[in-house]
Amino acid sequence: MTSPLPHDLAGLALMVFLLGLRHGMDPDHLATIDGLARYNAHDRPRIARWSGCFFSLGHGAIVTLVAGFVAATMHGDAAPEWLERLGAWISIVFLLALGTANIVAVFRTPADRVVRLAGFKGRWLGRIAETSHPAVIATIGAAFALSFDTVSQAALFSLTGVHLAGWPFSVALGLVFTLGMMTTDGLNGAWVARMVERADRRARVASRVMGLAIALLGIGIAGLGMARLLSTQAAAALAGAELAMGLGVAVLVVASFAVAMRLARPRPA
């Protein structure tokens, strides 16, 4: 949530999808899905592969409910500027902290081990995160949505959507956001399951590629957000480029997973 939202239906829907895709790249999401996939990889490989999708369904359900509630109760109000700025700063701080933590994790992990992504929220769950039930995984995802950053982001695109096309469009945007988030989180669950299946040198290299990609992408997004908030010149330069930057993030996300999955494939005999 570091850029103004478009004010046309197609542009807003695309931006919300890209926001969901970026939100799914949150290292807290990826670290928790990493743990869920690893826990289930040996005994329940299908649950491991789909753990990211189950997580996103729960998370997205809360986002969609918030979008619907805001649209139904605040349709006459404009989105307050302080809401966007506070939510943006919270997002920036967490992205910088988690990006740094994951860079440290990549370089501190012994060469003979696969890198595990670093997250903050997942550490609070304890043994709750060791589950194989899709409903419990979805509930964990829902709990992650109960944060100011996520709620304020949902409120912002909901208010924009209700002004353009009414409350049904705001609810639909919540589903679009969920679809974007599920794309990233679903890929991550499948990727981690593959890493566990192939605990060899190629998997270890792939885990380092993915860890650095996630960390640098998060830090880069945070840097752009800080520039826009702190500099009027930077804000002017970035104005109108939100969709292009969002598409760029989408390409980098998919490319990172593609490279990591390719590295994890077994070499032909």
C-alpha positions as CSV (number, residue, x, y, z in Angstrom):
1,M,0.0,0.0,0.0
2,T,2.5,2.5,-1.1
3,S,0.8,4.0,-4.2
4,P,-2.5,5.8,-5.0
5,L,-5.2,3.6,-6.5
6,P,-6.5,4.1,-10.1
7,H,-10.0,5.5,-10.5
8,D,-11.3,3.4,-13.4
9,L,-12.8,-0.1,-13.0
10,A,-10.3,-2.1,-15.1
11,G,-7.3,-0.3,-13.7
12,L,-8.5,-0.6,-10.1
13,A,-9.2,-4.3,-10.5
14,L,-5.7,-4.9,-12.0
15,M,-4.0,-2.9,-9.3
16,V,-5.9,-4.8,-6.5
17,F,-4.8,-8.1,-8.1
18,L,-1.2,-6.9,-8.2
19,L,-1.5,-5.7,-4.6
20,G,-2.7,-9.2,-3.6
21,L,0.2,-10.7,-5.5
22,R,2.6,-8.5,-3.7
23,H,0.9,-9.1,-0.3
24,G,1.3,-12.8,-0.9
25,M,5.1,-12.2,-1.2
26,D,5.1,-10.9,2.4
27,P,7.9,-12.8,4.1
28,D,5.7,-13.5,7.1
29,H,3.2,-15.3,4.7
30,L,6.0,-17.2,3.0
31,A,7.8,-18.2,6.2
32,T,4.5,-19.6,7.7
33,I,3.6,-21.5,4.5
34,D,7.2,-22.7,4.5
35,G,6.7,-24.3,7.9
36,L,3.2,-25.7,7.1
37,A,4.5,-27.3,3.8
38,R,7.6,-28.8,5.5
39,Y,5.5,-30.2,8.3
40,N,3.2,-32.0,5.9
41,A,5.7,-32.8,3.1
42,H,6.5,-36.4,4.0
43,D,3.2,-37.8,5.3
44,R,0.7,-35.6,3.5
45,P,2.4,-34.3,0.3
46,R,-0.9,-33.1,-1.2
47,I,-1.7,-30.9,1.8
48,A,1.9,-29.6,1.6
49,R,1.5,-28.6,-2.0
50,W,-1.8,-26.8,-1.3
51,S,-1.0,-25.3,2.0
52,G,-0.4,-21.8,0.5
53,C,-3.8,-21.9,-1.2
54,F,-5.6,-22.9,2.0
55,F,-3.7,-20.1,3.9
56,S,-4.7,-17.5,1.3
57,L,-8.4,-18.6,1.4
58,G,-8.6,-17.8,5.1
59,H,-6.6,-14.6,4.7
60,G,-8.7,-13.5,1.7
61,A,-12.0,-14.2,3.5
62,I,-11.1,-11.6,6.1
63,V,-10.0,-9.1,3.5
64,T,-13.2,-9.6,1.6
65,L,-15.3,-9.2,4.7
66,V,-13.5,-6.0,5.6
67,A,-14.0,-4.7,2.1
68,G,-17.7,-5.5,2.3
69,F,-18.1,-4.0,5.8
70,V,-16.3,-0.8,4.8
71,A,-18.4,-0.4,1.6
72,A,-21.6,-0.9,3.5
73,T,-20.9,1.4,6.4
74,M,-18.6,4.1,5.0
75,H,-19.8,4.6,1.5
76,G,-20.3,8.3,1.9
77,D,-16.8,9.0,3.1
78,A,-13.5,9.4,1.3
79,A,-10.5,7.4,2.3
80,P,-8.6,9.5,4.9
81,E,-5.1,10.4,4.0
82,W,-3.7,9.4,7.4
83,L,-5.0,5.9,6.9
84,E,-3.0,5.4,3.7
85,R,0.2,7.0,5.2
86,L,0.1,5.1,8.5
87,G,-0.6,1.8,6.7
88,A,2.2,2.6,4.2
89,W,4.7,3.2,7.0
90,I,3.8,0.1,8.8
91,S,4.2,-1.9,5.6
92,I,7.6,-0.2,4.9
93,V,9.0,-1.0,8.4
94,F,8.0,-4.6,8.2
95,L,9.3,-5.1,4.7
96,L,12.7,-3.6,5.6
97,A,12.9,-5.7,8.8
98,L,11.9,-8.9,7.2
99,G,14.0,-8.3,4.1
100,T,17.1,-7.8,6.3
101,A,16.2,-10.9,8.4
102,N,16.0,-13.0,5.2
103,I,19.3,-11.8,3.9
104,V,20.9,-12.7,7.2
105,A,19.2,-16.1,7.0
106,V,20.6,-16.8,3.6
107,F,24.2,-16.0,4.6
108,R,24.0,-17.7,8.1
109,T,22.5,-21.0,6.9
110,P,25.1,-23.7,6.6
111,A,26.0,-24.6,3.1
112,D,24.6,-28.2,3.6
113,R,21.1,-27.0,4.5
114,V,18.2,-25.5,2.7
115,V,17.4,-21.9,3.7
116,R,14.2,-21.4,5.7
117,L,12.5,-18.0,5.3
118,A,12.4,-15.7,8.3
119,G,9.1,-14.3,9.5
120,F,7.8,-12.6,12.7
121,K,4.1,-13.6,13.0
122,G,4.7,-17.3,12.5
123,R,6.9,-17.5,15.7
124,W,3.9,-16.6,17.8
125,L,1.9,-19.6,16.6
126,G,4.0,-22.3,18.2
127,R,2.7,-25.8,17.7
128,I,-0.6,-24.4,16.2
129,A,1.3,-24.1,12.9
130,E,2.0,-27.8,12.9
131,T,-1.4,-28.9,11.4
132,S,-2.6,-30.9,8.5
133,H,-6.2,-29.8,8.5
134,P,-7.1,-27.4,5.6
135,A,-9.6,-25.5,7.8
136,V,-7.0,-24.9,10.5
137,I,-4.5,-23.7,7.9
138,A,-7.2,-21.3,6.6
139,T,-7.8,-20.1,10.1
140,I,-4.1,-19.3,10.5
141,G,-4.3,-17.3,7.3
142,A,-7.4,-15.5,8.6
143,A,-5.5,-14.6,11.9
144,F,-2.7,-13.1,9.8
145,A,-5.2,-10.7,8.2
146,L,-6.1,-9.1,11.5
147,S,-3.4,-6.5,11.3
148,F,-3.6,-2.7,10.7
149,D,-1.6,-3.0,7.5
150,T,-4.0,-5.5,5.9
151,V,-7.2,-4.0,7.2
152,S,-6.3,-0.5,6.1
153,Q,-5.3,-1.7,2.6
154,A,-8.7,-3.5,2.3
155,A,-10.5,-0.3,3.5
156,L,-8.7,1.8,0.9
157,F,-9.5,-0.2,-2.1
158,S,-13.0,-0.8,-0.8
159,L,-13.7,2.9,-0.5
160,T,-12.4,3.5,-4.0
161,G,-14.4,0.7,-5.4
162,V,-17.7,1.7,-3.8
163,H,-17.4,5.3,-5.2
164,L,-16.8,3.8,-8.7
165,A,-19.4,1.0,-8.9
166,G,-21.1,0.4,-5.5
167,W,-20.6,-2.1,-2.7
168,P,-20.8,-5.3,-4.9
169,F,-17.7,-4.1,-6.8
170,S,-15.9,-3.6,-3.5
171,V,-16.7,-7.1,-2.4
172,A,-15.5,-8.4,-5.8
173,L,-12.3,-6.5,-5.3
174,G,-11.7,-8.5,-2.1
175,L,-12.0,-11.7,-4.2
176,V,-9.6,-10.3,-6.8
177,F,-7.1,-9.4,-4.0
178,T,-7.5,-13.0,-2.7
179,L,-6.8,-14.4,-6.2
180,G,-3.6,-12.4,-6.5
181,M,-2.4,-13.4,-3.0
182,M,-3.3,-17.1,-3.7
183,T,-1.1,-17.0,-6.8
184,T,2.0,-16.2,-4.8
185,D,1.2,-18.2,-1.7
186,G,0.1,-21.2,-3.8
187,L,3.3,-21.2,-5.7
188,N,5.3,-21.0,-2.5
189,G,3.6,-24.0,-1.0
190,A,4.2,-26.1,-4.1
191,W,7.8,-24.8,-4.2
192,V,8.6,-25.7,-0.6
193,A,7.1,-29.2,-1.0
194,R,9.4,-29.7,-4.0
195,M,12.4,-28.5,-2.0
196,V,11.7,-31.0,0.8
197,E,11.4,-33.8,-1.8
198,R,14.8,-32.8,-3.2
199,A,17.0,-32.1,-0.3
200,D,20.2,-32.0,-2.4
201,R,22.6,-29.4,-3.6
202,R,20.3,-28.0,-6.3
203,A,17.5,-27.6,-3.7
204,R,19.9,-25.7,-1.4
205,V,21.0,-23.4,-4.2
206,A,17.3,-22.8,-5.2
207,S,16.4,-21.9,-1.6
208,R,19.1,-19.3,-1.5
209,V,18.0,-17.8,-4.9
210,M,14.4,-17.6,-3.6
211,G,15.4,-16.2,-0.2
212,L,17.5,-13.4,-1.7
213,A,14.8,-12.6,-4.3
214,I,12.2,-12.2,-1.6
215,A,14.4,-10.1,0.6
216,L,15.6,-7.8,-2.1
217,L,12.1,-7.4,-3.6
218,G,10.7,-6.4,-0.2
219,I,13.4,-3.9,0.4
220,G,13.0,-2.5,-3.0
221,I,9.3,-2.0,-2.6
222,A,9.9,-0.4,0.8
223,G,12.5,2.0,-0.7
224,L,10.0,3.1,-3.4
225,G,7.4,3.7,-0.8
226,M,9.7,5.7,1.4
227,A,10.8,7.8,-1.6
228,R,7.2,8.6,-2.5
229,L,6.2,9.5,1.1
230,L,9.3,11.6,1.9
231,S,10.0,13.4,-1.4
232,T,7.5,15.4,-3.5
233,Q,9.9,15.1,-6.5
234,A,9.9,11.3,-6.2
235,A,6.1,11.2,-5.8
236,A,5.7,13.3,-8.9
237,A,8.2,11.1,-10.8
238,L,6.3,7.9,-9.7
239,A,2.8,9.3,-10.4
240,G,1.0,7.3,-13.0
241,A,3.6,4.5,-12.9
242,E,1.7,2.4,-10.3
243,L,0.4,-0.2,-12.7
244,A,3.7,-0.5,-14.5
245,M,5.6,-1.0,-11.2
246,G,2.9,-3.5,-10.1
247,L,3.3,-5.5,-13.3
248,G,7.1,-5.4,-12.8
249,V,6.7,-6.8,-9.3
250,A,4.4,-9.6,-10.7
251,V,7.0,-10.5,-13.3
252,L,9.8,-10.6,-10.7
253,V,7.7,-12.8,-8.4
254,V,6.9,-15.3,-11.1
255,A,10.4,-15.3,-12.5
256,S,11.9,-15.9,-9.0
257,F,9.7,-18.9,-8.5
258,A,10.4,-20.2,-12.0
259,V,14.2,-19.9,-11.5
260,A,14.0,-21.6,-8.1
261,M,11.8,-24.5,-9.4
262,R,14.1,-25.0,-12.4
263,L,17.1,-25.2,-10.2
264,A,15.3,-27.8,-8.1
265,R,14.6,-30.1,-11.0
266,P,16.8,-33.3,-11.1
267,R,19.5,-33.3,-13.7
268,P,19.0,-35.8,-16.6
269,A,21.0,-38.9,-16.2
